[in-house]
Amino acid sequence: MKKLFFSVVATTLLSMNLSAVESNSTVVTKDNVTFSKGTCTMTFTAYGSDGSTYTWTETYWAYSYQNCQDLGKYRLDELNEGN
């Protein structure tokens, strides 16, 4: 339950910060993905067309390194689509 609450709060804060970075367009890159003992950690950077940047880390449960990589790709696609 604590992870769910943290995830919702983190997503809300992230949405607010990404909105602040956006001017006309934002491109997000996946900088790093690591997997250790069921934990998948991803670092992203958003680059605004006005030159602003915002970097953050997200953590998810994953059952393998490949699953972690797939989650990272899915999340990156989701961020760049504006969802």
C-alpha positions, 0 to 999 in steps of 0.5 A: 500500500505504501508503494502504491501511495508513493507511486501515485504521489511521484507520478503527480509530482512528475506530471507537474514538473514535466508540465513546467519543462514543456514549452512547445515540445518535450523529448524524454530520453532513458538514461539508465536502466538497472535491475537488482533483486526484483527492482527495476530502476530507470532514470529519465531526462526530459528536454524542453524545446526552450533548453530546460531539462528535468531528470528523475528516477522511477522504480518498478517491480520486475522479474528479470533484466529483460522485463526491466528493459521492456518496462523501460521501453514502454515507459519511455514510449508512454512519456514521449507520447505525452501520456 
